Amino acid sequence: MSVSDIRHTDGGVAFLRSPDGSFDGLDGYAFAPNYVDFEGLRLHYVDAGPRDGPVAMLMHGMPTWSYLNRHIIHALVAQGWRCIAHDHIGFGRSDKVVDPSWYSIGRHAAACRTLIEALNLKGITLFAQDWGGPTGLAQAAEMGERFDRLVIMNTWLPHEGYVYSSAIRNWADGWKPGGLYDASVPEPMSLGAIMMLALGHIPMSAVRDMLATGQAPHLSPEALAVKRGYDAPHHGLEPVGLAGPRRFPLSIPIDQPDDPTAVSGARHFETLKQWSKPIHFIWGGMDGVFTPDWGRAWAALYPQATFDLLPDAGHFPQETHGAEIAERVLQYVEKQAK
């Protein structure tokens, strides 16, 4: 897909739209597409399960999309839940604005709010991970009456005193001009290849050869299927179609307390200290970005909180432990209903 395929909203915002065929036959992801309008753009969301079931809203971050949550969705739907999982603008089946300056965390949060209000969602159990924390927890802070339960996984809210790990600093630096990812994405590395690194299917020691040859190491058929899922939204798009993913790492407000993302995050963090409804922390124990120590410290703010460590899970526990996460949450819901 070339720049000649760029479309424009009525307001003149330029964007690309992934072909529907890019999403055919993805492993475990046969959900029918749904869309809601946001600023003249198509915001895609999964709406699976009975409409009268308990509502789960599942968030994603970078470099993922709603595909990340497919295992949790299947497990919850099997128990009669309604699952809503949208793709941020720039990701998944949502439209992809080509101007990096269009993107902001506040805008992503506003799009999420638009979806909640358009579907009139209530009684929500929020599953928040990675950037799904700042964008999703913003909704719980601002529209708490619509939420019944929070499930927090390997994420954060910026606030005074938060210490950014060396892993997250290195990640952000890699997307700055001249950084590893800035120079190598989309060629010779793709978002799917980055996920293979994060999930351990490709060792970091192989990166040098990947950059030199443009070829990923051998992957099992199962890993290749997962890689295809994460590559699907941007397959065949021009590099300008990656503006959304590129912008997320550069939006981390490291050493920027006056940044709008830091200011809003701190406000939401303070508001949610008063959260008195159920809250469950489920943490990948092998994550160097958002460490278990941070997860435990956050959970300690809530006397009603539970904390579950998944010792062999990394930064993306939904991908590797989705069914287990769903089962643990279902057990908490059942226990608290008695």
N, C-alpha and C positions, 0 to 999 in steps of 0.2 A: 504494500500500500504506500503510495507516494504522497508527497506534499500536495499534489494536484487533487487528492481525495479529501483535503481539509474542508470541513463544513464550518458554518458560522451560525451562531444564535441570532435572534432578532436584534440583540444588543451588540452584535459584532464580535463576540468572543469566538475565537477559532478553536476547533477541536477535531479530533479523529474519532472514529467509531469502529471498534473491532468487528470483523465479519462474524455473523452468527456461526458459520461453519468452523471457526476456530475452537468452538466449545463442544463440538460433537465428539461423543465417545470418550469423554474424560472419566478416568477411574473414580467410581463412587459419586459422580456428580452429574446426575441426570435430571436436575431440577428445572422446571419450566421457568423462563425468565419473567420478571415483573418489573415495571418501571414507574417511577414518580418523577415529576418535573422539578428541577431545582435550577433556578436562574436560566431557564431555557435549555438546560441540559438533561439528558436521561440519566437518572440515578437508578441503578439496577439493584434489585433485592430478591432474595429467595424467600418464599412464603410457603412453608411445608407443614403438613399436619392439619388436624381438624381446627376449624376456625373458632370453635368454642373451647379449645383446650387451654391449659396454662401457657402463658406466653414466655418464650425465651428469645432474647435479643442478643445475637452473637456478633462481636466486633472483630475487626482485623486491623493489622498495621502494615508494616513494610518488611519484605517485598512481597506480601501475600495478597489474598483477596478472599472472598467468601468460601472458596474452595478449601481453605485451611480448616474450616469448621464442619466439614461434611460428616466426619465420624460422630461428632457430638449431635449433629442434626439427626442423623439416622437413629441413634440410640434414643433420643428424646421423643422423636415422632413415633417410634415403636411403643412408647408408653403413653401416647395420647396427647403429646404436647404440640403446640403450634410454634414453629421456629421461624424467626425473621433474621436474615443475615444480609446486610447490604454491602455493596462495593463502594468504597470512597470514589469520588470523582477522580479519574486518572488511573483507576484500577479495575480489574475484572471486566465485567460486561458494561460498566458505566462508561459514559463518554470521557474522552481524554483531552482536556484542554492543553494546548501546546505551549502556552506562555507560562513559564515557571513562576512569574510574579503573581499570577492569578491565585495560586495556592497559598492557603494559610490554615493553621490549625483551627482558628475561629470559624473559617468557612466550612471546613470539614464537619465541625460540630454543628453548625447551622444546618447543613444538609441532613445530618442525622435527626435533628429536631424536626425538620420538615417531614421526614418519613414517619416519625412517631405520631405527629399530629395528623398527617394525611390518613394514616391507618387507624387513628384514634386508639392507640395501644394503651392498655392498662394492666395492672397486676404483673408487670414485667419482671422477669429474672434476667439480669444483665450479666453476660459473660464478656469480661473486658481483659484484653491482653495487648501488650506492645502499645502502639498509638491508639488502640481501642480504649486505653485508660483515659488519657486526656480528652478524647472525643466522646466517649461513652459515659464516663463518670461525670462529665459536665452536665449530661441530661439528668442524672440522678440528683445532682446538686441543685439544679435549677427547676426540675419538675419532679421532685421527690414523690409527689402524690401518685405518680404513674408507675412507680417501681415498688416491688415487694421484697426483692432480694438481690444482693450483689455477689457475684462470683469474680474474684480478682486473681488474675494469673500473670505473673512475670511482666509487670508494668509499673508505672509510677505516676505521680502528679508532681510537677515542679513545685517546690516550696522552699522557703528559707531554711537553710541547714542541710538540704539534701546534697549528698556527695555523689557526684557522677563517677562511675567506675572507669578504670583505664580502658576497659573493653568498649564502653559506649563512646568514650572520647576518640578512640582509634577508629570506630565505625564512622563517626561524624567526619573525622579528618579525611577518611578515605574517599569521601564524596566532594571534598573541596577541590578547586582547580589543581590539577596535577596529581591528585590522590589516586590510589589504586583503582577504586571503582569508577571515579570520574573518567579515568583514562581507558578503562577496559569494558565498560558497559555502554552499549549492548554488544560490542565486539571487542575481544573474543569471548567475554563472559555475558551470560544472560541472567535474568532474575531467577530462572529455574536452576541455573548452575550455582548461584549464591545460596539458594535453599539447599542444594545438595551438600554444599560446604557446611551450612548451619546444622544439617541433620546428620552429618558424619558420613554420608555416602561418598564424599570426595574429601580426602585429607588435605589440610592446608599446605602440606609439602608438595602437592601436585600443582599448586597455583602457578609456579614459575613455568612449568611445561605447558600449562593451559594458555598462558599469555604468549608463549613462544610459538605454539603450534595452532592455537585456536581450537583445539580438540580437547574434550573432556575425557578423563580416564574411563575405562570400561565400567558400566553400571549394570546391575541386575535388571531383568525385565520389570520387576516391581518398582525399583528406584526410577527407571526410565519413565514409567507411567506417571509417577508423582512429579518428576521433572517436567514432563509435558503439561501437566496440570498447571504448574506455576508459570510456565512459558506461554500458555495459550493466549492470555489477554493481549500480549504484545507481539505475538507471532506475525511477522510480515509488516509490522508498522515501521514507519520511519523513526529515527532516534528522537524526533521531537515528541513522539507519542509517549515517551518515558519521562516527561517533565514532572508528572505527579510523583512517581517513585523517587526521582532524584531530589525532589524538594523536601521530602520528609526528613532525611538525615540532617539536612541543613537547617531544619526548623527546631532542632533540639536546643533549648536555650541555655547552653553550657556557659557559665560565667556571664550571663546576661539577665540579671534580675529585673531589669526594666522592659525586657522583651514582652510583647503582648501574650505570648504563650506562657511565659513564666508568671506573669501577673494573674492571668485567668486561672492557671493551674493552682497557684497559691490560694486564690479565693475559693476555689472548689474544694481544695484540701481542707481548709478551715471549716467550710460549710459541712462537709461530710464527717467531720469529727463528731457531729451531733447525730449521726445516723444511728438509729436505735432498732432497726429491723434486722433480719438475718443477714449476715455477711460472712462469706467463705473465701479464704485465701487458699488457692491450690497452686503450688509452686514447683516449677522444674528445677531440680537441685543442681543441675550441671550448667546453669546459666551464669556466665560471667558478666553479662550486661546488667541484669537485675538479680542480684544475688539473694540466696535464701536468707541471709542475715537481714537484708532490707525488708524482705517479705514478712519475716517474723516481727521486726520492729513496727511495721505498719499494722499488722494484725493486733499487736499488743495495745493499740489505741482503743480497741473495742472489747468490752468485757464479754460480749455475746459472740465474738468471732471464733471461727474454727480455722485451723491451719493444717493443711495436708501437704507434706513434702513428697514429691515424686522423684526419688533419688536419681534415677537414670534418665530423667527427662531434661531436655535443654530449654532453650528460649521459646520453642514452639511446642508446648505440651499438647495442644489440640491435634497436631499431626501424628504424634507418636502414642498418645495416651487418651485419645478422644473418648472412647467408650468408657474408660475407667473414670474420667472426669465426670461424664454424664451420670454414671452409676453412683458416684459419691454424692453428687448434688441431689439425685433422686432419693438417696437414703436420708439425707438431711431433711428434705422436704417431708418425707413420710414420718420421720421421727418427730418433727415439730408439729405435725398435724394431729398427733395422738394427744 
